[in-house]
């Protein structure tokens, strides 16, 4: 398992000191802190790919917001749980669990390859990132919502990872294309009022562009060596 510190957005640099081998007690303590608060400190170099079973925050590099959800329903359209972009870095409602689809599970710790279909489960409410043929409330583009119960939903929860190379790299900009409707997960410049004042509208875009590019920021990344010996498929976030 690789535990990351809070990364600065692209264009800013951080200074890292020399690495020192941690004790077993320190490693366990750091693991507990990172797993439950998702604060991050660099515990080692580790895996550079985004892997199945990881919990991440996704950062829109154009509008500089993190993919976010909360138990607030849309007042129009589907009436499902809203999905927005928040400028706040420290918010547990921006944590998403990466997992396989109903048709094809992915093994915990396996790198997510370019072109792979995945689901993103909102960790706080256990609803999946979803889209469908409803209009978004502000720009009249395609609505993005959080749907399902306890991580179970339907085919509208499936997203294809669009990236360069063989697998999703942690430092790489990627796009997420909705499998059912071919729309790209993106952000508009329009913002909501109360009760989610200042948060950007997240929508499905018909064409790829800078508004649809995402990068992993803070998170807990599962290293393939951390996968259980019985090779169980990771579904339940409580297994952390």
C-alpha positions in Angstrom: 0.0 0.0 0.0 1.3 3.4 -0.9 0.1 6.3 1.2 0.4 9.8 -0.3 0.6 13.1 1.3 -1.6 16.0 0.1 -0.2 16.8 -3.3 0.0 20.4 -4.6 -1.9 21.1 -7.8 0.1 21.0 -11.1 2.5 23.9 -11.4 3.6 23.9 -7.8 6.5 22.0 -6.4 7.2 20.6 -3.0 10.5 19.8 -1.2 11.1 16.3 0.1 13.7 15.3 2.6 15.7 12.1 2.5 13.9 8.8 3.1 14.6 6.9 6.3 13.5 3.3 6.9 10.4 3.3 9.1 9.9 0.9 12.0 7.1 -1.6 11.9 5.2 0.3 14.5 5.6 3.5 12.6 4.4 1.9 9.4 1.3 0.6 11.1 0.5 3.9 12.7 1.0 5.8 9.5 -1.3 3.3 7.7 -4.1 3.7 10.2 -3.9 7.5 10.0 -3.9 7.5 6.3 -6.7 5.0 5.9 -9.1 6.7 8.1 -8.4 10.4 7.4 -6.7 10.1 4.0 -4.1 12.5 5.0 -0.9 11.7 3.3 2.7 11.6 3.9 5.1 9.9 1.7 6.0 6.5 3.1 8.0 5.4 0.1 8.2 5.4 -3.7 5.9 2.4 -4.3 3.6 1.9 -7.2 3.2 4.6 -9.7 -0.1 3.4 -11.3 -3.6 3.9 -10.1 -4.9 0.5 -9.0 -8.2 -1.2 -8.3 -9.3 -0.9 -4.7 -7.6 2.5 -4.3 -9.4 5.5 -2.8 -8.6 8.7 -4.5 -9.6 12.4 -5.0 -9.8 13.4 -8.6 -8.7 16.9 -9.5 -10.0 18.7 -12.6 -6.8 20.4 -13.8 -8.7 23.2 -15.8 -11.1 24.4 -13.2 -9.0 23.4 -10.2 -11.7 21.6 -8.4 -12.1 18.0 -6.9 -14.8 15.6 -7.9 -17.3 15.8 -5.0 -20.6 14.5 -3.8 -22.8 14.7 -0.7 -26.3 13.7 0.4 -27.9 16.6 -1.4 -30.4 15.8 -4.2 -30.9 17.7 -7.4 -34.0 19.8 -7.4 -34.6 19.0 -11.1 -33.7 16.3 -13.6 -33.4 12.9 -12.0 -33.6 14.1 -8.4 -30.7 11.8 -7.6 -27.7 12.7 -5.4 -25.8 15.6 -6.8 -22.2 15.5 -8.0 -20.2 18.8 -8.0 -16.6 20.1 -8.2 -15.3 21.6 -5.0 -12.3 23.9 -4.5 -11.8 22.6 -1.0 -8.8 20.2 -0.6 -9.6 18.8 2.8 -13.1 17.3 2.4 -13.9 13.6 3.0 -16.8 13.9 0.6 -14.4 14.0 -2.3 -13.1 10.4 -1.7 -13.9 7.8 -4.4 -13.3 4.1 -4.4 -12.1 2.6 -7.7 -13.6 -0.8 -8.5 -14.7 -3.1 -11.3 -18.0 -3.2 -13.1 -20.9 -5.7 -12.7 -19.7 -7.5 -15.8 -16.0 -7.5 -15.0 -14.5 -7.2 -11.6 -10.9 -6.0 -11.1 -8.5 -7.6 -8.6 -7.5 -5.5 -5.7 -4.1 -4.0 -6.4 -4.1 -4.5 -10.2 -3.2 -1.5 -12.3 -6.2 0.1 -14.1 -5.3 -0.1 -17.8 -6.2 2.4 -20.4 -9.5 1.5 -22.0 -10.7 -0.4 -18.9 -14.3 0.1 -17.7 -14.5 0.9 -14.0 -16.9 2.2 -11.4 -16.3 5.0 -8.9 -18.1 4.6 -5.5 -18.6 7.6 -3.3 -17.0 6.5 -0.1 -19.3 8.5 2.2 -22.6 7.6 0.7 -21.8 4.3 -1.1 -23.4 5.5 -4.3 -21.7 5.2 -7.7 -20.7 8.0 -10.1 -23.5 7.8 -12.7 -24.9 9.5 -15.8 -28.0 9.2 -18.0 -30.1 11.2 -20.4 -31.2 13.9 -18.0 -30.2 17.6 -18.5 -27.9 19.2 -16.0 -29.4 22.0 -13.9 -27.2 24.9 -14.8 -25.8 24.5 -18.3 -28.4 22.0 -19.8 -25.7 19.5 -20.6 -25.9 15.8 -19.5 -26.5 15.3 -15.8 -24.0 13.5 -13.6 -25.3 12.0 -10.3 -24.5 9.5 -7.6 -26.7 6.5 -7.8 -27.4 3.1 -6.2 -27.4 1.7 -2.7 -24.4 0.2 -0.9 -22.3 0.3 -4.0 -24.8 -1.5 -6.2 -26.2 0.2 -9.3 -26.6 -0.4 -13.0 -24.8 0.0 -16.3 -25.1 3.8 -16.0 -22.3 3.6 -13.4 -19.7 2.4 -15.9 -16.9 4.7 -17.0 -14.0 3.9 -19.4 -10.6 5.3 -18.5 -9.1 7.2 -21.5 -5.3 7.6 -21.1 -2.0 7.4 -22.9 0.2 4.3 -22.5 -0.8 0.9 -21.1 -2.0 1.9 -17.6 -3.3 4.8 -15.6 -0.3 6.7 -14.2 -0.8 8.7 -11.0 0.7 11.8 -12.5 -1.1 11.6 -15.8 -4.2 13.5 -17.0 -7.0 11.1 -17.9 -10.5 11.4 -19.1 -13.5 9.3 -18.1 -16.0 8.4 -20.8 -19.4 7.2 -19.9 -20.0 3.8 -21.4 -23.7 4.0 -22.0 -23.9 7.5 -23.5 -20.3 8.3 -24.7 -20.2 11.5 -22.8 -17.0 12.7 -21.0 -16.9 13.5 -17.3 -16.3 17.3 -17.2 -16.8 20.5 -15.3 -18.4 23.8 -16.3 -17.6 27.3 -15.1 -21.1 27.7 -13.6 -21.5 27.5 -9.8 -24.4 26.5 -7.6 -26.0 28.7 -4.9 -27.3 27.4 -1.6 -27.0 24.8 -0.1 -23.8 24.0 -2.1 -22.7 27.6 -2.7 -19.5 28.0 -4.7 -19.3 24.4 -6.0 -19.0 23.9 -9.8 -21.4 22.0 -12.0 -20.1 18.6 -13.1 -21.6 17.4 -16.4 -21.3 15.0 -19.3 -19.6 16.6 -22.3 -20.1 15.4 -25.8 -16.5 16.2 -26.8 -13.2 15.7 -25.0 -11.4 18.8 -24.0 -9.5 20.5 -21.2 -12.6 20.7 -19.1 -12.7 16.9 -19.0 -9.2 16.2 -17.8 -8.6 14.7 -14.4 -5.6 13.8 -12.3 -5.4 11.8 -9.0 -4.3 13.9 -6.1 -4.7 12.8 -2.5 -5.4 9.1 -1.9 -4.6 5.6 -0.7 -3.2 3.6 -3.5 -3.2 -0.2 -3.2 0.1 -1.8 -4.2 -0.2 -5.2 -6.0 2.0 -6.7 -3.2 -0.7 -5.7 -0.7 -3.4 -7.9 -2.3 -4.4 -10.8 -0.1 -2.9 -14.1 -0.7 -6.2 -15.7 -1.6 -6.6 -13.2 -4.4 -10.0 -12.1 -3.3 -11.7 -9.5 -5.6 -12.0 -6.2 -3.8 -15.6 -4.9 -3.4 -16.1 -3.8 0.2 -14.3 -0.6 1.3 -14.5 -1.9 4.9 -11.8 -4.4 3.9 -9.2 -1.6 4.3 
